[in-house]
Amino acid sequence: MFVQQRLLTILALLLSVIPASAGTMAYIVTGPPSGFGEFGVIDLATGTFTQIGPNVEGSQGLAYGPGGSLFTLAFTGTLNSINPATGVTTVIGPTGLVDCSNPPISPCGPKSANALASIGGQLFITDFDNNLYGVNTVTGAATLIGPTGIPALPFTPVTVNPDNTFNAYDEGLFGANGKLYATFDAFTVRLDTFTTGTIVIAPKLYQIDPTTGLTTLIGPTDLNLGAVAGINGSYYGFNGGTSQVVTLDLATGHTTAVTGFDPGIGIVTGAAATPEPASIALIALGFGGLALYARRKELL
């Protein structure tokens, strides 16, 4: 009886840990001013960020492929995988989209790599014209699905204008309920104060049909939402302007602030839910089996 009680106590403790750890954490990859490409986990309840491994190549989006593998889209147009335990990236291959990693030196252009998302392990990306592509997770090659109707990026990002502002934009592409969604805006930033200058394209939330690329406008949303991740039925966005984690209403585009995060993180350019801690669940299942075995031994 003593062995059975001990095993069941450990089982209960393990099961009590699972929902807490799975429900409050997300993987993110960051942009400037942190230096591009910090990968790690953020606690959605407190905003605390913990980096994992070295900085990754500047990228937009985090998404799960087949078998739970984690991918990101480099600004160079290359599809990379990320080891969530170490933060180390592996090049999968070129998508065929244009490099815009270092404007205005890089070629850039309408077919530059933009954002990455997934639905059920299938990867999707957009370009600066907001065309939608499917992505081969083995080779990285992108295949055009069609135009989304979301406005095209009206400028090359990070380029400087005659009025002493530079060009910036946000696009958070993510999957939800078998559909793709995107938040998108474009604006200028004043170089002297690092504040918003002119809003060129107002921030809005869109729903995208992944089979055709056709888009439905949901409604206005917040400026500076650079990434969104779905966790336990809620959708969390990361506002780079206010350094806040928010929840996003997919029916309206409205947001609700949850907590602040360290402004030193900069812009969150990709986010993905941390997976359910399957290894802990398996251990718990094993302890449950041992408890039943111990009980059977006592009855014999």
C-alpha positions as CSV (number, residue, x, y, z in Angstrom):
1,M,0.0,0.0,0.0
2,F,2.9,2.4,0.8
3,V,4.4,2.0,-2.6
4,Q,1.1,2.5,-4.3
5,Q,0.4,5.7,-2.3
6,R,3.9,7.1,-3.1
7,L,3.5,6.4,-6.9
8,L,0.0,7.9,-7.0
9,T,1.2,11.0,-5.1
10,I,4.0,11.5,-7.7
11,L,1.6,11.0,-10.5
12,A,-0.8,13.7,-9.1
13,L,2.1,16.1,-8.8
14,L,3.3,15.6,-12.4
15,L,-0.2,16.0,-13.8
16,S,-0.7,19.2,-11.8
17,V,2.4,20.7,-13.5
18,I,1.4,19.9,-17.1
19,P,-1.4,22.4,-17.7
20,A,0.5,25.2,-16.0
21,S,3.6,24.8,-18.0
22,A,1.8,24.3,-21.3
23,G,-0.7,27.1,-20.9
24,T,1.6,30.1,-20.1
25,M,4.7,29.8,-22.4
26,A,5.4,30.5,-26.0
27,Y,8.5,30.3,-28.2
28,I,9.4,33.6,-29.8
29,V,12.0,35.0,-32.1
30,T,12.9,38.7,-31.9
31,G,13.8,41.6,-34.2
32,P,15.5,44.9,-33.5
33,P,16.6,46.6,-31.4
34,S,17.7,43.5,-29.6
35,G,20.1,42.6,-32.4
36,F,17.9,40.3,-34.5
37,G,17.2,36.7,-33.9
38,E,17.0,36.0,-30.2
39,F,15.1,32.7,-29.8
40,G,13.6,31.6,-26.5
41,V,10.5,31.3,-24.4
42,I,8.3,34.0,-23.0
43,D,5.9,33.6,-20.0
44,L,2.6,35.0,-21.3
45,A,1.5,35.8,-17.8
46,T,4.5,37.8,-16.7
47,G,6.3,38.8,-19.9
48,T,9.5,37.2,-18.7
49,F,11.8,36.1,-21.6
50,T,14.5,33.5,-21.5
51,Q,16.8,33.1,-24.4
52,I,17.7,29.6,-25.7
53,G,21.0,29.2,-27.5
54,P,22.7,31.6,-29.8
55,N,21.0,34.3,-31.9
56,V,19.4,32.9,-35.0
57,E,19.4,34.3,-38.5
58,G,17.0,37.3,-38.8
59,S,13.7,35.8,-39.6
60,Q,9.9,36.3,-39.7
61,G,7.6,33.7,-38.2
62,L,7.7,30.5,-36.2
63,A,5.6,27.5,-37.3
64,Y,5.3,23.8,-36.7
65,G,5.8,21.4,-39.5
66,P,5.2,17.6,-39.7
67,G,6.1,15.7,-36.5
68,G,6.2,18.9,-34.4
69,S,9.4,20.2,-36.1
70,L,9.8,24.0,-35.6
71,F,10.6,26.2,-38.6
72,T,11.3,29.9,-39.3
73,L,11.6,31.9,-42.5
74,A,14.9,33.8,-42.9
75,F,14.8,37.3,-44.4
76,T,17.2,35.9,-46.9
77,G,14.4,33.8,-48.3
78,T,15.7,30.5,-46.8
79,L,13.5,28.1,-44.8
80,N,15.3,27.1,-41.5
81,S,14.4,24.6,-38.8
82,I,15.1,25.4,-35.1
83,N,16.0,22.9,-32.4
84,P,13.7,24.2,-29.5
85,A,16.0,22.7,-26.9
86,T,19.2,24.4,-28.1
87,G,18.1,27.2,-30.4
88,V,20.4,25.9,-33.1
89,T,19.1,26.4,-36.7
90,T,19.5,24.1,-39.7
91,V,19.1,25.3,-43.2
92,I,16.4,23.4,-45.1
93,G,16.7,25.2,-48.4
94,P,15.8,28.3,-50.4
95,T,12.1,29.0,-50.8
96,G,12.7,30.8,-54.1
97,L,11.6,34.2,-52.6
98,V,14.0,37.2,-52.8
99,D,16.5,38.1,-50.2
100,C,15.7,41.3,-48.2
101,S,17.9,40.7,-45.2
102,N,19.9,43.9,-45.5
103,P,18.0,46.6,-47.3
104,P,18.9,48.6,-49.4
105,I,21.9,46.5,-50.2
106,S,19.9,43.3,-50.6
107,P,17.9,42.9,-53.8
108,C,14.5,43.1,-52.0
109,G,11.4,43.6,-54.1
110,P,7.7,42.5,-54.3
111,K,8.7,38.8,-54.2
112,S,10.8,39.1,-51.0
113,A,10.3,36.7,-48.1
114,N,7.8,38.0,-45.7
115,A,5.9,35.9,-43.1
116,L,5.5,32.2,-42.1
117,A,2.7,30.2,-40.6
118,S,1.3,26.7,-40.5
119,I,-2.0,24.7,-40.3
120,G,-1.8,21.1,-39.2
121,G,1.9,20.8,-40.1
122,Q,1.5,22.4,-43.6
123,L,3.7,25.5,-44.0
124,F,2.6,28.7,-45.7
125,I,4.5,31.9,-46.5
126,T,3.7,35.4,-47.9
127,D,5.9,37.8,-50.0
128,F,6.0,41.6,-49.9
129,D,3.0,41.6,-52.4
130,N,1.2,39.4,-49.9
131,N,0.8,36.5,-52.3
132,L,0.3,33.2,-50.5
133,Y,2.6,30.2,-51.0
134,G,2.7,26.6,-49.8
135,V,6.1,25.4,-48.6
136,N,7.8,22.0,-49.0
137,T,9.3,21.2,-45.6
138,V,11.9,18.8,-47.0
139,T,13.4,21.2,-49.6
140,G,12.1,24.6,-48.6
141,A,10.7,25.3,-52.1
142,A,7.6,27.5,-52.2
143,T,4.7,27.1,-54.6
144,L,2.3,29.9,-55.3
145,I,-1.3,29.5,-54.2
146,G,-2.6,32.9,-55.1
147,P,-2.9,36.6,-54.2
148,T,-4.5,37.3,-50.8
149,G,-5.8,40.8,-51.5
150,I,-4.1,42.1,-48.4
151,P,-2.3,45.4,-49.4
152,A,1.2,45.0,-50.8
153,L,4.1,46.4,-48.8
154,P,4.3,50.0,-50.2
155,F,8.0,50.4,-49.7
156,T,11.3,48.6,-48.9
157,P,11.4,48.2,-45.1
158,V,14.1,50.1,-43.1
159,T,14.9,52.5,-45.9
160,V,15.2,56.2,-45.0
161,N,12.9,58.9,-46.5
162,P,13.7,62.5,-47.3
163,D,11.7,63.7,-44.2
164,N,14.1,61.9,-41.8
165,T,11.8,58.9,-41.2
166,F,12.4,55.3,-42.0
167,N,9.9,52.7,-43.3
168,A,8.5,49.9,-41.1
169,Y,5.7,47.4,-41.2
170,D,4.3,44.5,-39.2
171,E,2.8,41.2,-40.4
172,G,1.7,38.5,-38.1
173,L,0.7,35.4,-40.1
174,F,-0.8,32.5,-38.1
175,G,-3.1,29.5,-38.4
176,A,-6.4,29.0,-36.5
177,N,-9.4,26.7,-36.9
178,G,-8.2,25.4,-40.3
179,K,-7.8,29.0,-41.7
180,L,-4.9,31.4,-41.9
181,Y,-5.1,34.9,-40.3
182,A,-2.9,37.9,-40.8
183,T,-2.4,41.2,-39.1
184,F,-0.8,43.8,-41.3
185,D,0.2,47.5,-41.2
186,A,2.8,49.8,-42.7
187,F,4.1,53.1,-41.3
188,T,7.0,55.5,-40.9
189,V,9.2,56.0,-37.8
190,R,10.8,59.3,-36.9
191,L,14.6,59.0,-36.6
192,D,15.0,61.7,-34.0
193,T,12.4,60.4,-31.5
194,F,11.9,56.8,-32.7
195,T,8.1,57.4,-32.6
196,T,5.5,56.7,-35.2
197,G,5.4,59.2,-38.1
198,T,2.8,58.5,-40.7
199,I,0.5,55.4,-40.8
200,V,0.7,54.4,-44.5
201,I,-1.5,51.3,-44.2
202,A,-3.8,51.1,-41.2
203,P,-3.6,47.9,-39.0
204,K,-6.2,45.3,-39.8
205,L,-6.9,41.6,-39.2
206,Y,-7.6,39.4,-42.2
207,Q,-8.8,35.8,-42.6
208,I,-7.2,33.8,-45.5
209,D,-8.5,30.7,-47.2
210,P,-5.3,28.5,-47.4
211,T,-6.5,26.7,-50.5
212,T,-7.1,29.8,-52.7
213,G,-5.4,32.6,-50.8
214,L,-8.7,34.6,-50.9
215,T,-9.0,37.0,-48.0
216,T,-11.9,38.3,-45.8
217,L,-11.4,41.5,-43.8
218,I,-12.2,41.0,-40.2
219,G,-11.7,44.5,-38.8
220,P,-9.2,47.1,-37.5
221,T,-6.6,46.0,-34.9
222,D,-3.6,47.4,-33.1
223,L,-0.6,48.9,-34.8
224,N,2.7,47.0,-34.3
225,L,1.4,43.4,-33.9
226,G,4.3,41.6,-35.3
227,A,3.4,38.0,-34.3
228,V,0.5,36.0,-33.0
229,A,0.3,32.5,-31.4
230,G,-2.7,30.4,-30.5
231,I,-2.5,28.7,-27.1
232,N,-5.3,26.7,-25.4
233,G,-7.9,28.5,-27.6
234,S,-6.7,32.0,-27.0
235,Y,-4.6,34.0,-29.4
236,Y,-1.7,36.1,-28.1
237,G,-0.2,38.9,-30.0
238,F,3.0,40.8,-29.3
239,N,2.9,44.6,-29.6
240,G,6.3,46.0,-30.4
241,G,5.2,49.6,-30.0
242,T,3.8,49.2,-26.4
243,S,6.0,46.2,-25.4
244,Q,2.8,44.3,-24.4
245,V,1.4,40.8,-24.7
246,V,-2.2,41.1,-25.8
247,T,-5.1,38.7,-26.5
248,L,-6.6,39.0,-30.0
249,D,-10.3,38.5,-30.8
250,L,-10.4,36.7,-34.1
251,A,-14.0,37.7,-34.7
252,T,-13.4,41.5,-34.4
253,G,-9.7,42.2,-34.3
254,H,-10.0,43.8,-30.9
255,T,-7.2,43.3,-28.4
256,T,-6.9,43.1,-24.6
257,A,-3.6,43.8,-22.8
258,V,-2.3,40.9,-20.7
259,T,1.1,42.0,-19.5
260,G,4.2,44.0,-20.5
261,F,7.5,42.5,-21.6
262,D,11.0,43.8,-21.5
263,P,11.4,46.5,-24.2
264,G,14.9,45.2,-24.8
265,I,13.4,42.2,-26.5
266,G,12.5,44.6,-29.4
267,I,10.0,43.4,-32.0
268,V,8.6,39.9,-31.8
269,T,8.7,38.7,-35.4
270,G,7.6,35.1,-34.7
271,A,5.7,33.2,-32.1
272,A,4.5,29.6,-31.5
273,A,3.0,27.7,-28.6
274,T,5.3,25.5,-26.6
275,P,4.2,21.9,-27.1
276,E,2.4,19.9,-24.5
277,P,5.1,18.4,-22.3
278,A,4.6,14.9,-23.7
279,S,7.6,13.5,-22.0
280,I,6.2,14.4,-18.6
281,A,2.8,13.0,-19.6
282,L,4.5,9.7,-20.6
283,I,6.4,9.5,-17.3
284,A,3.1,10.2,-15.5
285,L,1.5,7.4,-17.4
286,G,4.3,5.1,-16.5
287,F,3.9,5.9,-12.9
288,G,0.2,5.2,-13.2
289,G,1.0,1.8,-14.6
290,L,3.5,1.0,-11.8
291,A,0.8,2.0,-9.3
292,L,-1.6,-0.5,-10.8
293,Y,1.1,-3.1,-10.9
294,A,1.9,-2.5,-7.2
295,R,-1.8,-2.8,-6.3
296,R,-2.1,-6.0,-8.2
297,K,0.9,-7.5,-6.4
298,E,-0.7,-6.6,-3.1
299,L,-3.9,-8.5,-4.1
300,L,-2.0,-11.7,-5.0
